[in-house]
Amino acid sequence: MGLENIGGWEFVVIILVGLFIFGPDRLPKAISDGVKMLRQLRQMARNATGDLSKELGTDIQLEDLHPKTFLRKHLLSEEDEAALRKPLQGIYDDVRGVADQVKRDAESAASAAKSVTAPAPAPVPTPAPQQPAIKASWDDVT
């Protein structure tokens, strides 16, 4: 975890906000205190995972402390996990099959509706008979 997700402008904005909040004379001290706090938090997490590994007798990483991952990796064997998943897998397969059938039925109904409600081609209008053009002269206007 590092600064790879922070762009140049974001970094500049963070520095400017820090300058406005702490001021130029206290900003270096605030940064060093923040870095020191992060190091202490990481050390505490390492110690906690080390103690937990010693108590359980297995190797535990920080990511393994999520309850689902912890149960899968350290408390359940593969057979236990398969036994727990088996009833639910059958239900999942049944629901998936029904959902696929409903989707196919909906698509066929939509295509049938399109073919039934397709508009008939518009009739071609017949041209109106042309009337002879009336010529106006200058005498008619005056």
N, C-alpha and C positions, 0 to 999 in steps of 0.2 A: 504494500500500500504506500503510495507516494504521491507525488505531484503530477502524475501523468494525466490526470483528468482535469487539471486546471490550465486554462489557456493564458496567454500573455496579458490580455486585457483584464481578465478576472484577477490575476495575481496583482496587477497594478491597483485595481480597485480595493483589494484586501489591504494592501500596504497603505493606501490613502485613508481608508476607514480607520486603520490602526493608528495612523498619525493624528487623525482628528480626535479619536477617543483618548489615547494615552499621551499624545504630545511627542515631539521629537526627542526629548530628553529621557522619557520613561519607556519608550517603545522597545529598545534593545533589552531592557530588563524584563518586560512583559513577554517577549519572544523567548528568552532563555527560561523563564519560569514555566511557560507552556510546554517547551520541549522537555524540561525536567519532569513535569507532571506526566507526559506521555510515556517517557521511559519508565517511570515508576508503575504506571498502569500495566504496561507490557510485562514488567518483571513480576507483578502480582499475578497476572494471568498465567505466566509460565510456572510460577510456584504452585498455583492452584492445580493446574493440570498435572504437574509432577507429583504432588501429594495424592491426587486422585488415582494416578497410575500406580503408585506404590500400594495404595489401599486395595485396589481391584486386582492388581497383579497383571495388568495388560498395559499396552502402550496407548495412550490417549493423546490426541492432538486437540488444539483449541476448537477446531471445526466440529469435532466429535461431541462437543457438549450440547449440541442441539438435541432435544429429547428423542426425536424420531431416529436420528442417526445413532445416538447412543444406544438405544434399545436394539436396533438392527445389528449394530456392529459388535456389541459386547455382551448382551444378555440373551439374545435369541440365536439359536443355531439355524442353519439353512433349512433343516427339516421342520423346525418350529415355525419359521416364517412361511414356508410352503404350506404347512397345515393351516395356518391362519388365513392365507390368501385363497386357498382352494374353494371354500364356499362362496366367497365374494367374486371370484373369477368367473364362476358359472353364471351368476346373476349379471355380471358385467357383460358377458358374451351374449346372453339373452336380450338384454336391453340394447346392446349395439346392433344385433340383428333386427330387432323391431324398428329401431331408429332408421336403419338403412332401408327397410321396406317402406316405411312412411315417406322417406325422402324420394324413393323411386315412384311411389304412388302420386305424390304431389307433383313431381316433374311430368309424369304422364298426363295428369289432369290439367296442368298448365298448358302443355302442348296441345291437348285436345281442345281446350278453351280458345286457344289462339286460332286454331284452324276453323272452329265454328264461328267465331266472332270476327273473322277477317273481313274487312269491308269489301264490298263488291267494287269492281273497277268503275270509276266515275264515267258516266256517259259522255261521249264527245259532243259538244254543243254544235248544232247546225248553224251555219252563218245566216244572218238575217238578209233578206233580199235588199239589194242596194237600190237606193232611189237616185234618180239623176240629180246632179248637183245644179243648184240654181245660181246663175251668174247675176251678180248685182252690178249695176252700172252706176256711174257718177250721177246720172240724171235721177235714178231712183232714190238716192240718198238726199239730194237737194231739193 
